[in-house]
């Protein structure tokens, strides 16, 4: 196991010297990353391997943070980082801990990467369509070890795959924990749907009912609930994040949780990137805000908040509150029942991106295409569209929740320029009349 | 137990031992200090980054391997795959270049950096009562790169960049109409040295943006003369990159060229210069170790050549060393040093370094504003907008002022500037002298532009 060779006890002793005030938060963060990529056909350097490792030391004191990071795991680099982060020189410094991160484990077999692209081309052809398609497949692995002055959680390991498909009408991206036949069919289905909808008519701007399929509902909730309830985002409005607790944000019956421990195998976490235990966090219970997402710093500033949602883009970035695995609890309606109450509405299978303005709560969700709902059935496609409204308005417009939960809607979250993988499971959702722009 | 770090020559020898006809090793080490002020506190961080990258292969296939730390020979290089690799041969660089002295300036200290950001905050409050700097982030960094290839290319270069991002809000004056809610403005700047950033000037720009955003009203669909400030014009130049850079640029430009051979109005000349004196990314070589230089891409509205790296030429089946200089007038595409590496983690990709519209030395902005009878002075962009080259259309979210008889009469926001891309290029009537660079895709520069034939409409 990578990072298993670290002398965590010696590191903890060194860190204990830095936190010379009772409320100081001090930690050392060690990480290793590997990315193996099979580039699109027609490009040079078809197989690309990236390996990196390093460490960061952080001191949080009241409202100030000091962080030092290095691209190397060694006693000297840790000592340098400790010296740059510490505010006072220790009276009697401990000797430098010996740091041996251990050898890299052998790379996973590349067969899943090599097999995916031909399988995807076959799956597209089976649907009797053909279009130019460039596919990049990547395997991502990450090992994390956090060391605090008192607690040393177990090392964490994440492993997953990302796909980027480029076609004339645009790019499609998705994350999977396994590159199996189901992943191939999911990607092929999305690409073919996009291709077939490429010349679909634009809809006119107006208010109409919308049914979001599981993947689209997951992205909707990630943007509208998870981002809206991150402590740093809540603070941007000028108020205290804990003041959101108890507010009604969504319709009754809307239960949204973040539970990194329940995520699919290979990406589930026991602790976050600050070494705090993750928890099953009810973001919305019956539409009411219960526990916003917080990292250690925000939990320290606002005692009503619970840490355990601190995530880092890399050792060079400080952690921030982010969701990992979002769950929307199921309702009781079948998809047919959801569609039957959305006459003349739209069925949105996938969403390309969403954006929340934390200052005014404005929210937009872009979809590459959608399908009309006629007589309770899914009908012809319409072209690119945008859902627009306020977070509170859109969440209050939830009128029905499906009963079939799917693990769907995984993707890269790019808040503040920091790319993080996010995962979700959700059923379909019906929204009452919402503003849709063609 | 891993073996000790290897030198560049050791790595090349190892690649040769593995029978790679072409091999290249690139190393980069850098350090940066990042200072950040948010509403909830202040962050100070110091980063040291070290990494290397290898490209290797032959005519049939190739690989890319990269890692943090120093290069090691026991790295498990992946099996070559994909297309083959042909690395550029060395070219004698006859042009003189002297490394700027500010490359040796020390990084901004913690107190110095915090004081710079706090000073911007203070000046903003002075300029616009009630305005708040909700986020300021300054990163000051320096790096050294080394490159060696089996073709004989050897290069070493340094760089020095300070990047600043500011975000501010203002609730606006009560009872003056305009947009409801809180106005927000963001601003990016980059200099070679952070000490060149002027807090008062930055605060003034933020204040102007906030004022327009808070008090502006949406226009009806209107036409007239559009005066684009450098902040807006640079985004347009960046969006036009597909016409100037990389594989297929010549073909894309040809589609928009008129029967007289003009791609744009004769007022427009576009240049890329990797050695621009004082430029943020000024360097003697690019990410493949090839010499950089000044390249005229468009002259008086006529397309001259695309910005192509050696890799682009190889993609088009041409060899870069067959026609290394355009002075011969062969008409063939030429390769220049324009392969950029975003970091040691990334493959070199062709792209502009300092891409800019050539300014006209004698035309001030005041003269340009004064010459407008009915039109708009657009000073800020909402986001990069949409440029659809296939359908020759573009739309840009903008903010600015209505101008009547040479005077700004009312703020405009939010609004969309739109029209055809060819109309935009051919509609340029005048170019100012206030060349300003913005950190976009490389450093992109433009002076104020006066354009006719475009449409401005309210957001919707």
Interface residues (C-beta under 8 A of the other chain):
Chain A: X36 X38 X39 X41 X42 X43 X44 X45 X46 X47 X48 X49 X50 X51 X52 X53 X54 X62 X63 X64 X65 X66 X67 X68 X69 X70 X71 X72 X77 X80 X84 X103 X106 X107 X110 X205 X232 X235 X236 X238 X297 X298 X301 X316 X318 X357 X359 X360
Chain B: X2 X38 X39 X40 X41 X42 X43 X44 X45 X46 X47 X48 X49 X50 X51 X55 X57 X61 X62 X63 X64 X65 X66 X67 X68 X69 X75 X76 X77 X78 X79 X80 X81 X82 X83 X84 X85 X134 X169 X181 X182 X184 X311 X345 X347 X460
